[in-house]
């Protein structure tokens, strides 16, 4: 692609300042941002070509997957990965479950919903420990500080139609004892922010880039992250179990390389965005916002306490059970869905330095 050399070089120079101070990249020493440990992972015997269906159009929150491809991490594992934009998590879950694509990224809600319809699908790693969902607002619209779930009492929250994350928000509000004091205004996906700015709602349930954009536009904005207030599951790597049974090493290799990609992206947000723009030129127009999205994803949704303790991709029965309970209470899921069969950690290689020791390879002390 054709880029503006001066702009990209300047951005790279700014990123280098962060990388040098971050105690090295991927396990290197301070000042050695390119050093990487020797991985014990064994490449698959032959090159395997697989497609990954995203949950939506490729964007900065998918950066680690593109880094893994563009920097040759998949290739080093014997894989050729074609990354395909999706049309929503529910669509991706269904298509992967029906084996139209071997691998996909989707939500726990979509995975459980697909299984509820009798389609075989299982989650093999939490690429994110929590969803992108936040309640966001401005100081003017909120009339105070959004400093926790209880502060939503007496407020109106704009919500998108049929949003599974509304079930999680209601569970949070119920736990805070204020569910009955919060009103919900259903609007289209495109009307969330405008509802806040027009005064029709005090806050909105959307994705964290919505809240970031308000701040970048000069508003005194605030966000309440769903993942901070309830055990939950973020974007997951899913497949039909039949594919995994036939290709277990392909899946293990894919997960190792993806963890490595996210470690590199976390330590090099600007470099990761450069790789993403190379793969998706349309994203250069939102370069700076993209870098911020990578930082928030890496720090808030990937490098969590669970990952520090167990490694990249770890999933827990508590988190999956919380999602299932919230969906069942909202009548979005049958009560008899076998939640424990919807996920497994069996294909996460804990001995791999980028999986089991992910937190030791990553620094996410960013300035926003």
N, C-alpha and C positions, 0 to 999 in steps of 0.2 A: 504494500500500500504506500501511498505518498503521504509523508508527514511533514510537519514544520520542524526542521532540525533544531532551530534555536529553542523553541518552546519545549520540546521533548528533552533536550540536553539540560536546560535549566531545571526542569522537573526532576530529572535524574540526579542532578547535583544536590538539590534540596533533599532528596530521598537518601543520598549517601550520608548526609549529616546524621540522620536518624540511625542508619544501619551501623555506623561506626560506634555509636554510643550504646548500642543494644546488646553488648556482650557477644557480638558476632552473629553470623547467620547460620542457622541449622547446626549449632553445636560448635562453631568456630570460636576463636578467641576474639577479644575486642579488637576491632580494626581489621579483622580478617573476614569480611562479610561474605566471601565466596566459599569458605571452607565448609565441607560436609563430611560427616563420618562415613566410614565404610559400612555399608548396609549388609547384613547377613542374609538378606532375602535372596532366594534362588529364583532366577527368571524361569518362566514357563518354557518348556522345551522348544516349542515352535511359536512363531508369531501368531497370536490370536487377534482377529478383528472383531470388535464389538461396538455396538451403538449404545450411547447413553442418551435417554430422552429426558430433557429437563422438565421442570414443573411449569416453566414460563419462558418467555423470551430471555435469551442469554443476557445477563447483567452482572454488575460488580459483585453481587453476593454469591455468584458462581465462580469467582476468580480462581480458587484453588484447583478446580478441575481443568480450567484452561491452562494454568501454569504447568500442571502435570503433563499436559500434552505438548505445549509449546517448548518446554525445557527438556523434553525427552525422558521424563520420569516413567511414563507409560511404556515407552519404547524400551527402556532399560529393564523393564519387567516382562518383556516379550509381548507387549500389547500394542495394537493400533486401535485408538479410540476415536470414534466419530461422535461428536457432541451435537445433538439435535435440539432445537428450541421446541418447547411444548406449548400447550394451550390451557394450562391449569392443572393443579395437582390431581383433581379427580379424573381428568382425561388421561393423564400420564399413568396413574395407578391402574386404570382399566386396560390401557393398551399394553402395558408391561405384563399384567396378569394374564392377558390373552396371548402372550408371547409374540406380539408384533414387534417388540423391542426387547432385547435381553436384560438391559439395566435401566433404571429410572431414578429420578429424584422426586419425592413427593412427601406429603405430610402424614403424620400418624392417623389423623382423621380420615384422610383419603384411603390409606391402607386398610384401616378397619372397616370403612364403608364398602370397599371393594370386596373384602372377605365376607362381609355381611350379605353381599349379593351372590355368594357362591363361587367367586372367582379366586383361584389360588394365587396368593401373593404373600411375600414375607419381606420384612425389613432386616438388613444385614449390617447396618451401621448407621449411627446418627451423625450425618455429616455436619449437622448443627445440633447442639444440645437443646436449643429452644427456638421457637418460631420467630419470624420477623415482626410479629404483631406488637403494637403499642397502642396505648391511649395517648393522644397528643392534643395539644391546645396552645393557646396564647394567653398571656396574663390578662389581656383585656377581655377576651371571651370568657375566661374562666372566673374572673372576678376574685382572684386569690391565687394561692399556690397549689399546684397539683403535686403533693408530696407523699401520696400513698392512696391506697384504695378507699379509705374512709373519707378522703377529701372529695370524693365523687358524690357523696350524699347531697341530695337536693339539686343535682345537676342533670342536664340532658345530654346524652351521648349519641352522636350520629353513628349508625352502624350500617354496613353493607348487607344486602339481602342474603339469607341462607349462609351466614358466615359461621363456620365451625368454631372459630376462635371467640365468637360471642359466648358460646357455651363455657369456655374457659374463663372469660371475664366474669360471667355470672357466678361461676364457682368461687372466684376470688372475692367478689363482692359479698357473696353469701357468707364466706368465711370471716369477712370483716364486719358482718352484721348490718350491712347497709343496702343489700340488694333491693329491698322494697322501697328504698328512698331514691333510687336512680331511675330516670326515664330514658327510653331508647327511641330514637327517631330513625326509621329505616329510610335510607337514600341509596341511589345508585353508586357504584364504585367511583364514578367521576365527581360525585357531589359531596364527598366527605369534607374536604378542606373548605370548600365554598360554604358549607353549612356552618362551619366554625366562624369563618370570617364575616358572614352575613349576620351572625347573632342568632340563627335558628337553633344552634346547638352550642353547648358550652365546651364540648370536646368531641373527638371522633376516634373510633376504633379503626386503625388502619395499619400500614407498615411503617417501620421506623424511618425510611427515606422521606415519608410525608412530613414527619416532624422536623427532620433535618432541613428540608426545603423551606419550611416556614422560618426557621432561624436564619437561613441564608438570604431570605427575602427581607430581613430586617425586623421580624417580629420577635418579641420576647416569648420564646416557645419553651415548652416543657413536655417530657414524655414519661409515661409510666409503662415499663416493659412487662409484658405478660410473664415472661420467663423468670423475672425476679420475684414473683409472688406465688408461683404454683409449680410443682414438679411437672414438667411436660417434655414433649419430644419435638424437636425441630425437623428440619428437612432430612429425610432418610434415604439411604440407598436401598432400593427394592428390586426384587426379581421374582419370577415364577420359580418355585422350588425345583421344578423339573429341570430348568436350565442350570441351576446350581448343582444339582446332583450329577449332571453330565459334565459340568465345567467347574469343579471346585477350585482348582488352582488359578483359573482365570479370574474368579471373583476375589480370591485372596490377593493376587497380584494387583488387581485394580484398586483394592482398598489400601494396600501399602503405598502405591504410587500416589493416590489421592491424598492420603495423609501427608506425604512428602510435599505435594503441591501446596497444601494449605499451610504447612510450616514455612515454606519459602515465601508464600504470599503474605503471611503474617509478619515476617521479618522485613519484607520489601514491598510495602503497599503500592508505592509508585511504580516499581518495576513490574509488579503483578498487573497493574492497570495498563502499563505499556503492552504487555503480552495480550491482555484482553482486547485492547484496541487493535492490535495487529490481527487478531482473529475476527473481531467484530468492529469494523471501522466506524460504524454509526455511533459508537459509544464515545468517540473522541469529543463530541460536542458537550458531553457531560463529564469530562475527565476529572475535574476537581471533586465533584459530587461522588463520582465513582470511587476515588481514593478514600473518601470519608466513609463510604458504605463498606469498603473492604475492612477498614480499621474497626468499625463497629461490629461487623460480623466476626472478625477474628477475636476481638477482646470480649464482647458481651455474649456471643452465642456459641463460640467454639472453645476458647480457653476457660473452661468452667472448673469448679471444684471436682466434678465427676471426672473430667478429663485429666486433671492433675493427679487424681488418685488411681484411675483405671486405664487411662490412655485414650487416644483419639477414637471416636466412633462408638464409645461405650453406650450401651442402652440398659435401662433398669426396669424391673417389674413395677416399681412404684410410679415412675413417670408414665409408662404405658397404661397402668391401671387408672391413674388420675384422668388421663385423656378419655379413656373408655367410659369412666363413671360420669364425666361431664357431658359427653355426647349422649349417653343413655338417658340421663335426667332431662336433656333437652329434646328427647324423642328423635334424635338423629341416628341412633344405633340400637339394634336389638340387644336385649339384656343377655341373650344366650351366646353371643359371639365369644369364641375361645381366644381371649386376649393373649395368653401366654404363647399361643401358636403363631402369633402375628410377627414375632421378632426373634432373633437369636444373635448372640455374640460369637458363635462358634467359628466364624471365618475371619475374625480379627486376629492378626498375628501379633500377640503381645510381646514377642521377642524382637520384633522389628523396631529399630530406633525411632522411627517416625510414628509408629502406632503406640507401642507400650510406653515410650519415653517422650511422647510428643511435647509435654509441658517443659521438659528440659531443653528442647530445641528451639523454643519460641520465646520472643519478647514482644509484649503488646502494650508497652507503656507509651502510648501515643499522646500527643497533644491535639485536641480537636479545635 
